[in-house]
Amino acid sequence: MDDSVSDFSPLLSRASLQDVARLAGVSTATVSRVINGSATVSDEKRHAVQHACDELGYVLNAAARTLASRRSMTIGAVVPTLATETFSRPLAAFQQTVHEAGYTLLVASFGFDAQVELKEVQTMLEHGVDALMVVGRTHDPKMWDLINRKRIPCVQAWSQDSDRPSVGFDNVVVARQMVEHLLSLGHRKFGMIVNERSFNDRVGDRIAGTQARLAEEGLDLPAQWRVAADLTLESAIVAMQRLLRGPTRPTAVICANDLLAFGALLAAKNLGVRVPEDISVVGFNDFDYAKYMSPPLTTIRVDLAQIGAFAGAYLLEALAGKRPMGLIETTTELVVRGSSGPAPTGLE
């Protein structure tokens, strides 16, 4: 080790702010400004402080900083699952947004279980997060009691909510848009494969939007053609097999996301059912692989990164004492590809 820091060797694992200041040749106030990202410190002093921190192995005492600033510089995100792009991609954008402002992201998943979500939110609050992102508008009321007592900003993502701050889109509207596309191709017999949970308002809205648009045409969504599936390929394949092996079958199948649509396409191929000649299959989200499916998937493109970035920006503005918009709409787009085509004739 360099002689200039030899006197500090016993303190390498427990160096203090004063030790860093002495080695860097600056005041403790300057060290604090560097650590907190202040722009008022010269590059020369900043480099000296950073070098001293590296040499001494100095780690900021987060608890002490929390007491001094009343901020933990952490933001929490509680999502249903990390297993699909639906949530992993927005979380990446969310993390980048808050990280650039100096915040660390804490993440938990709850498997679409309201009680698990409540427990994870409580744990986040106990650890002193400064703000929180949750998914959708359906939650245990006790969750809001906890958040309100802490008086921290919270934003709901993926759904629109007129009562609470939210970043997302209207799932009813986009479901109607997909039905409209299939109706224009002559389809009158519709099925759905959905990750249907009482705690998933996004899928609930897509079902409602589908049923409402069909009702306007005097059509319905038969119960036997609305099949539940877990968010796995295997479950989606089994669900599609049920639709295809029944005494009658739909001419168009709407899948609640692209993963389920992928499984539906595999099941159709395995059973020798042609897509889209015999049946049309559509998805939701426009995952990266959607355009590479066989055939390429017709789907609703959701700007997942935009959801995460906008949610992060909302919380940062709220933490800065500003009054950001309470309802932020993100973009969606119908992307028509080869998996949807004219309804087959002779089956009506």
N, C-alpha and C positions, 0 to 999 in steps of 0.2 A: 504494500500500500504506500502511497505517496506520503512523505514525511510531514506534509502540511496538515494531514488529518490524523496523524498517529496518535495525538493526544485524545482523539475522540473514539478510538477503537473500542473501549469498553461500552460505549453508548450506541453502537451501530444498530442494535435491535430496539432501543428505547430512546432515541434522540428526541429532543424537545425543540420547540419553536426557537428558544433562545440559542440552542446549539447551532441550528441552521443559520441564524442571524450572525453569530460570531464567525462561523466559517466563511460565510458569504461577504462579511464586512459591511453589513447593512443593519438597519434597525429591525426590530421584531414587527413593527407596523408595515414595513416594506415586504417582509416575508408574508404577512397575512394578505397584503394586497395581491401579491403574485399568486398565492394559493387560491384566492377568490376570483382570479381572472380580471383584476382591475386593469383598465387601459392606461392608467396614470403612471405606470412604472416604466422606466426606460428599458430598452432591450438589453443594455449592458447589465443592469441590476437583475433583470428577470433571468438572464442566463446564469448569473452568479448564484442566484437562489436555487434554480433548478439543478445546477451542478452540485451545490451543497446538499440538497435533498437526496440526490443520487448517491453521493459519497457516504452520507450518513445512514442511508436506508430509511429516511424519515417517511413515516406514513401519517397522513392527516388523521387526527382523532375526530372521527365523525360525530361522536356524542358531544364533544366539546363544541364543535362547530354548530351543532343543532341548538345547544343552549345559547350560544352567542347570537346566532342569526335567526332563531326560531324557524329555521328551515333545515330539513334533512337532505335536501337536494336529491330526493328520490321521488319517482312517480310510479304508481302501480298500474298494472293492466291485468284484468281478470277475464279470460276468454273461455269458451266452451271446450275447445280442443286445439292442440298444436299440430295435429296430424295431417292437416290439409292446407293448401294454399289460401283457402278462404280466410284464415286467420294468421298464418305465418307470414304471408307477404305484407299485409297491413301492419303487423307488429314490427317488421323490419323498418318500414318507413316511419312508423311512430317513434321507434327507438332513435333513429337517426335525427329526427326533428328535435326531440327533447335533449339528446346527447349534445347537440350543437349549442344548446343553451346551458350546458354544464350539469344536466340532470342524469342520474342513473336510473335505468328501468328495472323494475321488479315485476316478474310475470308469474301468473298462476293459471291453471286450467281447472275446470270443474265438471266436465263430462255431462253437461246439460242437466245437472242436478242442482235444484234451487238451494238445498240445504248446504251442499258443498260450496256453492258460490258464496253464500252468506258467511260461512266459516273462513273462506279465503279472504274475503273483503275485511272481515274483522281482524284477521292476522295482519293484513297490510296496514290497517289503521293503527294497530298496536305498535307496529314498527315505525310509525310516524311518517308515512308517505305524505308528500305535500299536495298531491292531486291524484285523481284516479280515473281510469277509463274502464267502462264495462260494455257489455254487448247487448244490444236490443233494449226493449222497453218493458219486458216482463221480468220482474224480480220479486223476491220476498220483501214485503213492506218493511220488515225489520232492518233490511239493508239500508234503506234510506234514513231510518232513524239513526243508525250508527254514523252514517256520513254527515247528516245534518248536525249531529252533536259535535263532530270534529270541525265543522265549518271549513271544509276544503272543497275546491272545485272538483266537479265530477262531470264527465261527458259520456253519453251513450252513443255507441257506434253501430253501423250497419242498418239501422232503422231510423225512421223519422218519428219524432214525438213532439207534439205541440205543447206538452206540459213541462218538459225538462230539456236541458241542452242536449242536442243530438247532432250527429254527423252521419249522413247516409242518404238513402233514396227510398222511394215509395214502392215497396215490394208488390203491392196490389196493382199498381199501374204497369210495372214491367211484366207481370204475369199476363195481364190483359193484352199487352203488346205481342207477346209470344203466341197467345191464342188467336189473335187477329191474323197473324202471319199464317198459321195453320188453316184457319177458316178460309183464307184467300186461296189456298191450294185445294179446297174442296173437302177438307176433312170434317166429319160429323161424329166420329166415334173416338173419344179421347180417353186415354189412361194416364196415370201419374205414378211415378216412383219417388217417394219422399222420405226424408229422414224426419218422420213425424213425431214430434215430442210436444207435450203440453207446455213445455218451457222454451219453445222455439217459435217466437212470434214471426220471424222472417219467413219460415216455411208456412206457417199458418196464414200469413198474408198472401203468399203465392197460391195457396189452395183457394183462398177466398176470391182472389182476383180471377183465377181460372173459372171457378164456378159462376161468378157473376157475369162474365162475358159469355159463357155458354148459355146461361139462362136467357140472356137477351136474344139468343137465336132459337129459343125453345128447346135447347139441348141440356143434357145433364152429365155429371161425372159419376157413373155407377160405382157403388161401394166396392164391388168385386174388382173394379179396374183401378182402384186407388190402393196401391200396395206400399207398405212401409218397409224400409231397408235401413240397416246401419250404414255408417260411412266407410264401407269397405267394398272392394270389388266383388268379393265372394257373395256378400249379401245382395248386391245389386244384380248379379247374375241370377241368383235364385229368384229374386223379385220379377225379373223379366221373363224367366222361364214360366212362372205362374201365369203371367199375362198371355204368353204365346201358346200355352198348352190348354187353356180353357176352352169350353165349348164354343165360345165366340171370343173375338179379340178386337181391340181397338185398331184404328188405322194410324193413329199418332200417339206417341208416348212422350209426355213432358216429364223430364227428370229435374229434381230440385237443385242439383248441381252437376258439374261436368264429370265428377268421379262416378256418380250413379249412372250417368249417360254412357260412360266408357264400359261399365259392366253390362249395361243393356245392349250395347253394340256387340260385345263378345258373345252374349247369350244368343242373340239373333243369328250371328254367324255360325255358332256351333249347331244350331237347329236348322240351318239351311234357309233361314228367312232373310230375304233381301231387303237392304236398307239403301235407298228409300222406296224402291219399287213396291214392296209388300207392306212396309210399315215405316213411318217417319219417326225419328228419335231426335229430341232436342234437349239441350242442357241449360246450364246457368253458371255464369262467372267468367267464361272464356279463359280457362287455365292454359298454361303454356303449351300443353300437349294437345289441346282441342283441335287445332288446325292440322295436326298430324295423324289424327284418328283415321280409320278406314270404314266408311267415308269420313271426310272432315266434318266436324260437328257444327251444326247450327246452334247458336247459344246466345245468351244475353251477356254482353261484355260489361263487366263491372270494374271500375278503376280502383282496384284494391289498394294500391299504394296511396292513392289520393285520400281514401278513407283514413288511413293511418296518419298521413302527414297533416291533414286538416284537423283531426282529433288532437294531435300533439300541439298544433298551433293554437287551437282554442284554449287548451289548458295553460299554455305559456302566457297567453294574453290575460287570462283570468288571474294567474299568479302575479302578473305585473300590475294588477289593480285596474286593468281596463275592463270594459264591458263588451265582450265579443258577442257576435250574433248568436242567438239561442238555437237557431235551426239552420244548419249548413247542409245544402243539398249537393251530393256528389253525382258524377255523370255515369250514365249507362247507355248501351247501344245494342240494338239487335244486329247480330252478325249472321248472315245467311250463308250457309255452306252446303255441302253435298248430302247431309243426313236428313234433310227435309225435302219432300217432293210432292207431286200431286197425289191425292188420295187414290188408291187402287179402285178400279171400277168393278161392279158386280158384287160388292160386299155390303152395300147399304141395305 
